[in-house]
Amino acid sequence: MTQNSCRAVETRFVHGLTEGRCRNGRGNLVLSSCEPELQELMRQIDIMISQQRTQWEAEIWTTQVQLKTAQEELSTSRELLQRKELEQQESTKAELISKYEQQLQKVCEELNKLKRSYQKLHRKHMKQDSTGAKDSDHSEVSRLKEKIEEQQRHSADWEQQCVKYQKQLATIETLNKSLTQESQWSLSKEREHKDCCSQLQHLQAQLEKTQDSLHSQALELERLRPLEVWLGQYQREKKVRMNDLERIILILAIQAERLKQLLQAKDQELQRAQQTHSGEVEGMRSEVSKLTSELHQRDRAISSHNGSMCSIREQLREEQQQTEQRTIQLKMTQAQLETLKGENQHLKSLLQRQDSRSPKESLPPSPSGGMVSRFLEEETLRSKELLQILDSHIQNMTDNNTRTVSKYLPSALKWKTAT
């Protein structure tokens, strides 16, 4: 489990814990929804802590072993450095020996030159002895002899020193060989020391990283300790709630048993009541059958009345259409009468104006004026008669309709008056 998922579960647990504290009470019969997450969190925390502990122990053991080996390699590298210093001292000694050898070689060369010059002088002296050389030559020969003797003494000393130097050179060569071998070994050890130093630096970096990780994990554990306290408190609260729930379940079981007994008693009373009221039920069934038969008869009568009512409605609708047509015709005739009345009034006004123009002259009645007046009188009489006939016809039709409707269906009268 990663740290992010652990923190997410932790936040969910804390949220659920606060909600559980808010809803805590004696009447709380439902467990908190965060209980499975709490158990899973505890299990995963235990697994994570055990894994981290084993990992830390393994890392600490490996770092200790690596540190021990690094310390051993450091001690060996120190020894190698000391040997290297000795080799440097021996190299200075070898340089001095080489200088002495060069000087010895120069002395030997000078000795050889003196030997060659002595041989030349000796041959020359022999020639001069044979030929009778002069006294100057003898003095020169004596001088040369002294010089040769001196050179011989020097050469003897040089030979002794040369032998001594050769012995020292042999010892120095053997020592040089051993020193070269040791120098090669020291170089290899120096490379190994450099490798060890680099490994030591790498191990120190790893050790610092592990120490940082251990520090961060220790901080994480310190941060999780209050959560552990909360978990313990939640476990105790859950235990108390479980005890309360067990008591409540026991009380509910007792109440359920009591209610079961009451239900059995009520069932027995119901059976007795059913047995006592079975006769009444049979009588009610017979009455219900009679009522259903009567209802069927009434339904048939109502269906027949409905058929007659439909036919009456059709007749009423037709008569209503006829009356509407007649009223339209009546309105048209009334309009015609109104126009005729207007024309009649107009003609009367014309006649009155004509009469008022010549009051003193008594003109004989014109045949056209008499015809117009008679025509107007006849039209007015005819229109009055027509209006009377129409009114009487409409009244008769309404009377017939009301009688028909009241005869067959009283509700149709209401419909007729509403329309």
C-alpha beads as a LAMMPS data file, in Angstrom:
LAMMPS data file: protein, C-alpha beads

419 atoms
418 bonds

1 atom types
1 bond types

-500.0 500.0 xlo xhi
-500.0 500.0 ylo yhi
-500.0 500.0 zlo zhi

Masses

1 110.0

Atoms # bond

1 1 1 0.000 0.000 0.000
2 1 1 1.347 3.412 -0.968
3 1 1 1.417 6.424 1.317
4 1 1 -1.245 8.254 -0.753
5 1 1 -3.761 5.394 -0.450
6 1 1 -2.949 5.067 3.251
7 1 1 -3.581 8.793 3.763
8 1 1 -6.841 8.584 1.776
9 1 1 -8.091 5.698 3.919
10 1 1 -6.942 7.601 7.001
11 1 1 -8.937 10.701 6.021
12 1 1 -12.002 8.560 5.307
13 1 1 -11.568 6.895 8.678
14 1 1 -11.238 10.217 10.540
15 1 1 -14.311 11.553 8.724
16 1 1 -16.277 8.429 9.604
17 1 1 -15.017 8.599 13.181
18 1 1 -16.216 12.200 13.595
19 1 1 -19.583 11.286 12.082
20 1 1 -19.807 8.296 14.420
21 1 1 -19.056 10.555 17.398
22 1 1 -21.748 13.004 16.287
23 1 1 -24.318 10.236 15.897
24 1 1 -23.262 8.370 19.004
25 1 1 -26.057 7.599 21.434
26 1 1 -28.022 4.845 23.089
27 1 1 -30.602 4.785 20.311
28 1 1 -28.003 4.362 17.551
29 1 1 -28.697 0.864 16.185
30 1 1 -26.637 1.074 12.970
31 1 1 -22.868 0.568 12.909
32 1 1 -20.734 3.251 11.391
33 1 1 -20.047 2.918 7.676
34 1 1 -16.300 3.276 8.215
35 1 1 -15.870 0.024 10.208
36 1 1 -14.691 -2.132 7.250
37 1 1 -12.381 0.672 6.121
38 1 1 -11.057 0.877 9.696
39 1 1 -10.318 -2.840 9.815
40 1 1 -8.691 -2.703 6.392
41 1 1 -6.630 0.326 7.467
42 1 1 -5.443 -1.410 10.642
43 1 1 -4.509 -4.548 8.727
44 1 1 -2.651 -2.581 6.064
45 1 1 -0.881 -0.452 8.709
46 1 1 0.316 -3.616 10.477
47 1 1 1.515 -5.102 7.187
48 1 1 3.240 -1.861 6.188
49 1 1 4.961 -1.486 9.573
50 1 1 6.184 -5.102 9.567
51 1 1 7.454 -4.806 5.998
52 1 1 9.166 -1.495 6.713
53 1 1 10.714 -2.907 9.904
54 1 1 12.181 -5.917 8.090
55 1 1 13.357 -3.688 5.247
56 1 1 14.957 -1.237 7.668
57 1 1 16.692 -4.035 9.585
58 1 1 18.031 -5.525 6.344
59 1 1 19.221 -2.120 5.125
60 1 1 20.872 -1.355 8.481
61 1 1 22.618 -4.746 8.511
62 1 1 23.882 -4.294 4.935
63 1 1 25.055 -0.754 5.666
64 1 1 26.855 -1.963 8.796
65 1 1 28.574 -4.746 6.831
66 1 1 29.505 -2.332 4.057
67 1 1 30.783 0.173 6.615
68 1 1 32.901 -2.508 8.268
69 1 1 34.388 -3.577 4.934
70 1 1 34.984 0.065 4.053
71 1 1 36.808 0.590 7.336
72 1 1 38.958 -2.470 6.671
73 1 1 39.714 -1.244 3.176
74 1 1 40.537 2.172 4.614
75 1 1 43.037 0.625 7.013
76 1 1 44.622 -1.325 4.156
77 1 1 44.767 1.829 2.073
78 1 1 46.501 3.586 4.941
79 1 1 49.075 0.796 5.063
80 1 1 49.498 1.145 1.316
81 1 1 50.124 4.860 1.705
82 1 1 52.768 4.182 4.329
83 1 1 54.406 1.683 2.017
84 1 1 54.256 4.202 -0.766
85 1 1 56.072 6.726 1.396
86 1 1 58.745 4.101 2.116
87 1 1 59.012 3.423 -1.595
88 1 1 59.503 7.125 -2.239
89 1 1 62.301 7.182 0.325
90 1 1 63.861 4.137 -1.305
91 1 1 63.552 5.786 -4.713
92 1 1 65.548 8.752 -3.396
93 1 1 68.144 6.295 -2.150
94 1 1 68.229 4.655 -5.582
95 1 1 68.773 8.032 -7.190
96 1 1 71.755 8.629 -4.900
97 1 1 73.131 5.189 -5.783
98 1 1 72.780 5.923 -9.473
99 1 1 74.685 9.168 -8.958
100 1 1 77.451 7.261 -7.142
101 1 1 77.546 4.718 -9.965
102 1 1 77.924 7.487 -12.521
103 1 1 80.801 8.995 -10.547
104 1 1 82.396 5.546 -10.240
105 1 1 82.079 5.029 -13.966
106 1 1 83.764 8.368 -14.592
107 1 1 86.639 7.396 -12.252
108 1 1 87.025 4.062 -14.024
109 1 1 87.185 5.827 -17.369
110 1 1 89.877 8.193 -16.068
111 1 1 91.765 5.202 -14.682
112 1 1 91.645 3.490 -18.030
113 1 1 92.910 6.657 -19.695
114 1 1 95.795 6.831 -17.201
115 1 1 96.610 3.185 -17.840
116 1 1 96.741 3.782 -21.556
117 1 1 98.942 6.870 -21.090
118 1 1 101.204 4.916 -18.723
119 1 1 101.602 2.130 -21.240
120 1 1 102.478 4.648 -23.927
121 1 1 105.043 6.301 -21.656
122 1 1 106.427 2.947 -20.616
123 1 1 106.934 1.942 -24.253
124 1 1 108.441 5.323 -24.938
125 1 1 110.749 4.943 -21.920
126 1 1 111.850 1.556 -23.088
127 1 1 112.707 3.018 -26.458
128 1 1 114.620 5.857 -24.826
129 1 1 116.529 3.418 -22.615
130 1 1 117.491 1.469 -25.653
131 1 1 118.656 4.546 -27.593
132 1 1 120.217 6.396 -24.635
133 1 1 117.813 9.218 -23.960
134 1 1 118.714 12.311 -22.223
135 1 1 118.513 13.155 -18.458
136 1 1 115.447 15.236 -18.993
137 1 1 113.647 12.188 -20.111
138 1 1 114.660 10.388 -16.914
139 1 1 113.237 13.146 -14.806
140 1 1 110.084 13.062 -16.812
141 1 1 109.942 9.305 -16.477
142 1 1 110.399 9.534 -12.738
143 1 1 107.683 12.109 -12.611
144 1 1 105.460 9.895 -14.660
145 1 1 106.292 6.928 -12.469
146 1 1 105.298 8.867 -9.389
147 1 1 102.189 9.924 -11.118
148 1 1 101.509 6.357 -12.177
149 1 1 102.123 5.103 -8.660
150 1 1 99.809 7.716 -7.351
151 1 1 97.276 6.744 -9.972
152 1 1 97.756 3.108 -9.047
153 1 1 97.096 3.899 -5.427
154 1 1 94.072 5.886 -6.440
155 1 1 92.977 3.109 -8.744
156 1 1 93.379 0.568 -5.944
157 1 1 91.250 2.741 -3.728
158 1 1 88.791 3.220 -6.576
159 1 1 88.716 -0.493 -7.230
160 1 1 87.960 -1.114 -3.595
161 1 1 85.273 1.537 -3.725
162 1 1 84.044 0.065 -7.009
163 1 1 83.799 -3.378 -5.459
164 1 1 82.055 -1.847 -2.528
165 1 1 79.783 0.077 -4.852
166 1 1 79.112 -3.017 -6.931
167 1 1 78.106 -4.888 -3.817
168 1 1 75.903 -1.981 -2.837
169 1 1 74.592 -1.876 -6.416
170 1 1 73.705 -5.560 -6.282
171 1 1 71.923 -5.069 -3.010
172 1 1 70.269 -1.969 -4.422
173 1 1 69.170 -3.867 -7.541
174 1 1 67.663 -6.612 -5.447
175 1 1 66.083 -3.973 -3.291
176 1 1 64.904 -2.146 -6.429
177 1 1 63.293 -5.300 -7.767
178 1 1 61.515 -5.860 -4.500
179 1 1 60.568 -2.190 -4.422
180 1 1 59.221 -2.294 -7.996
181 1 1 57.148 -5.302 -7.087
182 1 1 55.960 -3.561 -3.978
183 1 1 55.273 -0.391 -5.988
184 1 1 53.189 -2.347 -8.479
185 1 1 51.369 -3.981 -5.613
186 1 1 50.931 -0.545 -3.985
187 1 1 49.599 0.886 -7.272
188 1 1 47.083 -1.913 -7.510
189 1 1 46.210 -1.347 -3.882
190 1 1 45.945 2.371 -4.563
191 1 1 43.489 1.699 -7.372
192 1 1 41.631 -0.607 -5.054
193 1 1 41.754 2.116 -2.422
194 1 1 40.280 4.634 -4.880
195 1 1 37.566 2.145 -5.756
196 1 1 36.962 1.568 -2.075
197 1 1 36.800 5.316 -1.469
198 1 1 34.263 5.742 -4.264
199 1 1 32.279 2.791 -2.909
200 1 1 32.549 4.288 0.554
201 1 1 31.216 7.616 -0.721
202 1 1 28.415 5.782 -2.506
203 1 1 27.642 3.829 0.650
204 1 1 27.713 7.021 2.682
205 1 1 25.238 8.582 0.244
206 1 1 23.057 5.467 0.498
207 1 1 23.381 5.591 4.264
208 1 1 22.291 9.235 4.265
209 1 1 19.360 8.352 2.026
210 1 1 18.371 5.479 4.295
211 1 1 18.726 7.741 7.307
212 1 1 16.510 10.330 5.595
213 1 1 13.967 7.651 4.718
214 1 1 14.115 6.341 8.287
215 1 1 13.611 9.872 9.571
216 1 1 10.640 10.435 7.249
217 1 1 9.188 7.057 8.220
218 1 1 9.700 7.889 11.879
219 1 1 7.841 11.161 11.298
220 1 1 5.109 9.201 9.518
221 1 1 4.867 6.861 12.493
222 1 1 4.715 9.847 14.827
223 1 1 1.924 11.229 12.682
224 1 1 0.097 7.890 12.768
225 1 1 0.346 7.532 16.549
226 1 1 -2.648 9.827 17.219
227 1 1 -4.520 7.758 14.665
228 1 1 -3.634 4.666 16.680
229 1 1 -5.021 6.392 19.772
230 1 1 -8.175 7.237 17.823
231 1 1 -8.394 3.629 16.680
232 1 1 -8.169 2.386 20.252
233 1 1 -10.808 4.858 21.363
234 1 1 -13.010 3.872 18.419
235 1 1 -12.590 0.194 19.265
236 1 1 -13.628 0.895 22.845
237 1 1 -16.628 2.934 21.697
238 1 1 -17.541 0.201 19.228
239 1 1 -17.334 -2.385 21.990
240 1 1 -19.658 -0.272 24.151
241 1 1 -22.062 0.147 21.219
242 1 1 -21.952 -3.584 20.536
243 1 1 -22.839 -4.298 24.169
244 1 1 -25.722 -1.817 23.918
245 1 1 -26.848 -3.433 20.677
246 1 1 -26.730 -6.880 22.235
247 1 1 -28.913 -5.675 25.111
248 1 1 -31.311 -4.014 22.675
249 1 1 -31.422 -7.173 20.533
250 1 1 -32.211 -9.230 23.640
251 1 1 -35.002 -6.806 24.601
252 1 1 -36.354 -6.893 21.046
253 1 1 -36.281 -10.699 21.048
254 1 1 -38.295 -10.748 24.292
255 1 1 -40.768 -8.227 22.839
256 1 1 -40.991 -10.252 19.618
257 1 1 -41.793 -13.395 21.601
258 1 1 -44.450 -11.511 23.543
259 1 1 -45.919 -10.089 20.326
260 1 1 -45.878 -13.566 18.814
261 1 1 -47.929 -14.880 21.719
262 1 1 -50.351 -11.965 21.387
263 1 1 -50.597 -12.646 17.663
264 1 1 -51.431 -16.281 18.295
265 1 1 -54.167 -15.222 20.740
266 1 1 -55.521 -12.738 18.203
267 1 1 -55.472 -15.462 15.529
268 1 1 -57.528 -17.717 17.779
269 1 1 -60.009 -14.898 18.455
270 1 1 -60.182 -14.214 14.726
271 1 1 -60.911 -17.856 13.982
272 1 1 -63.703 -17.861 16.575
273 1 1 -65.090 -14.623 15.131
274 1 1 -64.947 -16.100 11.631
275 1 1 -66.835 -19.171 12.821
276 1 1 -69.514 -17.052 14.566
277 1 1 -69.985 -14.689 11.608
278 1 1 -70.012 -17.326 8.856
279 1 1 -73.863 -17.415 8.919
280 1 1 -74.080 -13.664 8.644
281 1 1 -71.693 -13.792 5.728
282 1 1 -73.885 -16.346 3.941
283 1 1 -76.956 -14.130 4.460
284 1 1 -75.077 -11.133 3.196
285 1 1 -73.991 -13.133 0.159
286 1 1 -77.624 -14.008 -0.664
287 1 1 -78.598 -10.355 -0.261
288 1 1 -75.698 -9.331 -2.445
289 1 1 -76.811 -11.811 -5.138
290 1 1 -80.347 -10.366 -5.011
291 1 1 -79.021 -6.848 -5.235
292 1 1 -76.811 -7.808 -8.172
293 1 1 -79.803 -9.294 -10.022
294 1 1 -81.778 -6.098 -9.377
295 1 1 -78.847 -4.038 -10.551
296 1 1 -78.676 -6.086 -13.742
297 1 1 -82.363 -5.428 -14.377
298 1 1 -81.882 -1.738 -13.751
299 1 1 -78.873 -1.747 -16.063
300 1 1 -80.967 -3.263 -18.828
301 1 1 -83.714 -0.661 -18.246
302 1 1 -81.133 2.109 -18.234
303 1 1 -79.643 0.794 -21.480
304 1 1 -83.114 0.817 -23.097
305 1 1 -83.725 4.346 -21.789
306 1 1 -80.328 5.353 -23.105
307 1 1 -81.312 4.120 -26.591
308 1 1 -84.584 6.066 -26.502
309 1 1 -82.764 9.097 -25.135
310 1 1 -80.319 8.948 -28.056
311 1 1 -83.205 8.941 -30.533
312 1 1 -84.851 11.836 -28.672
313 1 1 -81.597 13.746 -28.775
314 1 1 -81.405 13.215 -32.521
315 1 1 -84.985 14.504 -32.940
316 1 1 -84.267 17.480 -30.732
317 1 1 -81.095 18.233 -32.687
318 1 1 -83.056 18.114 -35.998
319 1 1 -85.864 20.307 -34.611
320 1 1 -83.304 22.730 -33.216
321 1 1 -81.694 22.984 -36.641
322 1 1 -85.119 23.620 -38.187
323 1 1 -85.904 26.319 -35.609
324 1 1 -82.522 27.921 -36.239
325 1 1 -83.255 27.992 -39.972
326 1 1 -86.690 29.473 -39.334
327 1 1 -85.277 32.096 -36.985
328 1 1 -82.770 33.009 -39.699
329 1 1 -85.633 33.344 -42.182
330 1 1 -87.572 35.365 -39.608
331 1 1 -84.635 37.707 -39.126
332 1 1 -84.383 38.130 -42.884
333 1 1 -88.108 38.958 -43.162
334 1 1 -87.773 41.332 -40.198
335 1 1 -84.929 43.068 -41.996
336 1 1 -87.056 43.301 -45.116
337 1 1 -89.922 44.706 -43.025
338 1 1 -87.589 47.248 -41.478
339 1 1 -86.483 48.348 -44.917
340 1 1 -90.094 48.534 -46.049
341 1 1 -90.952 50.564 -42.962
342 1 1 -88.108 52.910 -43.727
343 1 1 -89.275 53.293 -47.290
344 1 1 -92.854 53.818 -46.061
345 1 1 -91.715 56.512 -43.663
346 1 1 -89.704 58.106 -46.436
347 1 1 -92.732 58.119 -48.733
348 1 1 -94.927 59.508 -45.975
349 1 1 -92.465 62.290 -45.371
350 1 1 -92.433 63.036 -49.078
351 1 1 -96.234 63.174 -49.154
352 1 1 -96.310 65.445 -46.122
353 1 1 -93.806 67.799 -47.738
354 1 1 -95.891 67.861 -50.890
355 1 1 -98.997 68.577 -48.853
356 1 1 -97.224 71.380 -46.988
357 1 1 -96.069 73.052 -50.217
358 1 1 -99.598 73.667 -51.538
359 1 1 -101.997 73.940 -48.584
360 1 1 -104.163 76.494 -50.306
361 1 1 -104.436 74.539 -53.536
362 1 1 -106.604 71.518 -53.441
363 1 1 -105.039 69.170 -55.907
364 1 1 -106.793 66.021 -56.864
365 1 1 -105.177 62.880 -55.541
366 1 1 -102.725 61.432 -57.981
367 1 1 -103.123 57.806 -58.892
368 1 1 -99.427 57.114 -58.196
369 1 1 -99.621 58.424 -54.626
370 1 1 -102.703 56.354 -53.928
371 1 1 -101.093 53.246 -55.299
372 1 1 -98.007 53.784 -53.161
373 1 1 -100.033 54.333 -50.053
374 1 1 -102.152 51.253 -50.677
375 1 1 -99.048 49.219 -51.389
376 1 1 -97.459 50.351 -48.151
377 1 1 -100.549 49.573 -46.142
378 1 1 -100.838 46.136 -47.683
379 1 1 -97.166 45.397 -47.038
380 1 1 -97.412 46.467 -43.419
381 1 1 -100.495 44.312 -42.885
382 1 1 -98.845 41.381 -44.608
383 1 1 -95.706 41.745 -42.512
384 1 1 -97.716 41.874 -39.295
385 1 1 -99.636 38.746 -40.278
386 1 1 -96.386 36.984 -41.186
387 1 1 -94.848 37.911 -37.829
388 1 1 -97.880 36.608 -35.976
389 1 1 -97.785 33.339 -37.947
390 1 1 -94.068 32.873 -37.254
391 1 1 -94.463 33.625 -33.559
392 1 1 -97.306 31.157 -33.218
393 1 1 -95.361 28.481 -35.123
394 1 1 -92.255 28.933 -32.976
395 1 1 -94.338 28.781 -29.810
396 1 1 -96.007 25.569 -30.964
397 1 1 -92.634 23.983 -31.773
398 1 1 -91.192 24.897 -28.382
399 1 1 -94.264 23.537 -26.622
400 1 1 -94.038 20.277 -28.549
401 1 1 -90.349 19.910 -27.767
402 1 1 -90.840 20.542 -24.040
403 1 1 -93.676 18.050 -23.870
404 1 1 -91.636 15.406 -25.687
405 1 1 -88.583 15.889 -23.518
406 1 1 -90.540 15.960 -20.260
407 1 1 -92.313 12.808 -21.327
408 1 1 -89.220 10.667 -22.009
409 1 1 -86.374 12.115 -19.968
410 1 1 -86.591 14.868 -17.389
411 1 1 -82.875 15.619 -17.658
412 1 1 -83.238 16.402 -21.354
413 1 1 -85.312 19.439 -20.411
414 1 1 -82.379 20.798 -18.490
415 1 1 -80.119 20.153 -21.459
416 1 1 -82.643 21.909 -23.746
417 1 1 -82.898 24.944 -21.496
418 1 1 -79.083 25.061 -21.127
419 1 1 -78.654 25.043 -24.898

Bonds

1 1 1 2
2 1 2 3
3 1 3 4
4 1 4 5
5 1 5 6
6 1 6 7
7 1 7 8
8 1 8 9
9 1 9 10
10 1 10 11
11 1 11 12
12 1 12 13
13 1 13 14
14 1 14 15
15 1 15 16
16 1 16 17
17 1 17 18
18 1 18 19
19 1 19 20
20 1 20 21
21 1 21 22
22 1 22 23
23 1 23 24
24 1 24 25
25 1 25 26
26 1 26 27
27 1 27 28
28 1 28 29
29 1 29 30
30 1 30 31
31 1 31 32
32 1 32 33
33 1 33 34
34 1 34 35
35 1 35 36
36 1 36 37
37 1 37 38
38 1 38 39
39 1 39 40
40 1 40 41
41 1 41 42
42 1 42 43
43 1 43 44
44 1 44 45
45 1 45 46
46 1 46 47
47 1 47 48
48 1 48 49
49 1 49 50
50 1 50 51
51 1 51 52
52 1 52 53
53 1 53 54
54 1 54 55
55 1 55 56
56 1 56 57
57 1 57 58
58 1 58 59
59 1 59 60
60 1 60 61
61 1 61 62
62 1 62 63
63 1 63 64
64 1 64 65
65 1 65 66
66 1 66 67
67 1 67 68
68 1 68 69
69 1 69 70
70 1 70 71
71 1 71 72
72 1 72 73
73 1 73 74
74 1 74 75
75 1 75 76
76 1 76 77
77 1 77 78
78 1 78 79
79 1 79 80
80 1 80 81
81 1 81 82
82 1 82 83
83 1 83 84
84 1 84 85
85 1 85 86
86 1 86 87
87 1 87 88
88 1 88 89
89 1 89 90
90 1 90 91
91 1 91 92
92 1 92 93
93 1 93 94
94 1 94 95
95 1 95 96
96 1 96 97
97 1 97 98
98 1 98 99
99 1 99 100
100 1 100 101
101 1 101 102
102 1 102 103
103 1 103 104
104 1 104 105
105 1 105 106
106 1 106 107
107 1 107 108
108 1 108 109
109 1 109 110
110 1 110 111
111 1 111 112
112 1 112 113
113 1 113 114
114 1 114 115
115 1 115 116
116 1 116 117
117 1 117 118
118 1 118 119
119 1 119 120
120 1 120 121
121 1 121 122
122 1 122 123
123 1 123 124
124 1 124 125
125 1 125 126
126 1 126 127
127 1 127 128
128 1 128 129
129 1 129 130
130 1 130 131
131 1 131 132
132 1 132 133
133 1 133 134
134 1 134 135
135 1 135 136
136 1 136 137
137 1 137 138
138 1 138 139
139 1 139 140
140 1 140 141
141 1 141 142
142 1 142 143
143 1 143 144
144 1 144 145
145 1 145 146
146 1 146 147
147 1 147 148
148 1 148 149
149 1 149 150
150 1 150 151
151 1 151 152
152 1 152 153
153 1 153 154
154 1 154 155
155 1 155 156
156 1 156 157
157 1 157 158
158 1 158 159
159 1 159 160
160 1 160 161
161 1 161 162
162 1 162 163
163 1 163 164
164 1 164 165
165 1 165 166
166 1 166 167
167 1 167 168
168 1 168 169
169 1 169 170
170 1 170 171
171 1 171 172
172 1 172 173
173 1 173 174
174 1 174 175
175 1 175 176
176 1 176 177
177 1 177 178
178 1 178 179
179 1 179 180
180 1 180 181
181 1 181 182
182 1 182 183
183 1 183 184
184 1 184 185
185 1 185 186
186 1 186 187
187 1 187 188
188 1 188 189
189 1 189 190
190 1 190 191
191 1 191 192
192 1 192 193
193 1 193 194
194 1 194 195
195 1 195 196
196 1 196 197
197 1 197 198
198 1 198 199
199 1 199 200
200 1 200 201
201 1 201 202
202 1 202 203
203 1 203 204
204 1 204 205
205 1 205 206
206 1 206 207
207 1 207 208
208 1 208 209
209 1 209 210
210 1 210 211
211 1 211 212
212 1 212 213
213 1 213 214
214 1 214 215
215 1 215 216
216 1 216 217
217 1 217 218
218 1 218 219
219 1 219 220
220 1 220 221
221 1 221 222
222 1 222 223
223 1 223 224
224 1 224 225
225 1 225 226
226 1 226 227
227 1 227 228
228 1 228 229
229 1 229 230
230 1 230 231
231 1 231 232
232 1 232 233
233 1 233 234
234 1 234 235
235 1 235 236
236 1 236 237
237 1 237 238
238 1 238 239
239 1 239 240
240 1 240 241
241 1 241 242
242 1 242 243
243 1 243 244
244 1 244 245
245 1 245 246
246 1 246 247
247 1 247 248
248 1 248 249
249 1 249 250
250 1 250 251
251 1 251 252
252 1 252 253
253 1 253 254
254 1 254 255
255 1 255 256
256 1 256 257
257 1 257 258
258 1 258 259
259 1 259 260
260 1 260 261
261 1 261 262
262 1 262 263
263 1 263 264
264 1 264 265
265 1 265 266
266 1 266 267
267 1 267 268
268 1 268 269
269 1 269 270
270 1 270 271
271 1 271 272
272 1 272 273
273 1 273 274
274 1 274 275
275 1 275 276
276 1 276 277
277 1 277 278
278 1 278 279
279 1 279 280
280 1 280 281
281 1 281 282
282 1 282 283
283 1 283 284
284 1 284 285
285 1 285 286
286 1 286 287
287 1 287 288
288 1 288 289
289 1 289 290
290 1 290 291
291 1 291 292
292 1 292 293
293 1 293 294
294 1 294 295
295 1 295 296
296 1 296 297
297 1 297 298
298 1 298 299
299 1 299 300
300 1 300 301
301 1 301 302
302 1 302 303
303 1 303 304
304 1 304 305
305 1 305 306
306 1 306 307
307 1 307 308
308 1 308 309
309 1 309 310
310 1 310 311
311 1 311 312
312 1 312 313
313 1 313 314
314 1 314 315
315 1 315 316
316 1 316 317
317 1 317 318
318 1 318 319
319 1 319 320
320 1 320 321
321 1 321 322
322 1 322 323
323 1 323 324
324 1 324 325
325 1 325 326
326 1 326 327
327 1 327 328
328 1 328 329
329 1 329 330
330 1 330 331
331 1 331 332
332 1 332 333
333 1 333 334
334 1 334 335
335 1 335 336
336 1 336 337
337 1 337 338
338 1 338 339
339 1 339 340
340 1 340 341
341 1 341 342
342 1 342 343
343 1 343 344
344 1 344 345
345 1 345 346
346 1 346 347
347 1 347 348
348 1 348 349
349 1 349 350
350 1 350 351
351 1 351 352
352 1 352 353
353 1 353 354
354 1 354 355
355 1 355 356
356 1 356 357
357 1 357 358
358 1 358 359
359 1 359 360
360 1 360 361
361 1 361 362
362 1 362 363
363 1 363 364
364 1 364 365
365 1 365 366
366 1 366 367
367 1 367 368
368 1 368 369
369 1 369 370
370 1 370 371
371 1 371 372
372 1 372 373
373 1 373 374
374 1 374 375
375 1 375 376
376 1 376 377
377 1 377 378
378 1 378 379
379 1 379 380
380 1 380 381
381 1 381 382
382 1 382 383
383 1 383 384
384 1 384 385
385 1 385 386
386 1 386 387
387 1 387 388
388 1 388 389
389 1 389 390
390 1 390 391
391 1 391 392
392 1 392 393
393 1 393 394
394 1 394 395
395 1 395 396
396 1 396 397
397 1 397 398
398 1 398 399
399 1 399 400
400 1 400 401
401 1 401 402
402 1 402 403
403 1 403 404
404 1 404 405
405 1 405 406
406 1 406 407
407 1 407 408
408 1 408 409
409 1 409 410
410 1 410 411
411 1 411 412
412 1 412 413
413 1 413 414
414 1 414 415
415 1 415 416
416 1 416 417
417 1 417 418
418 1 418 419
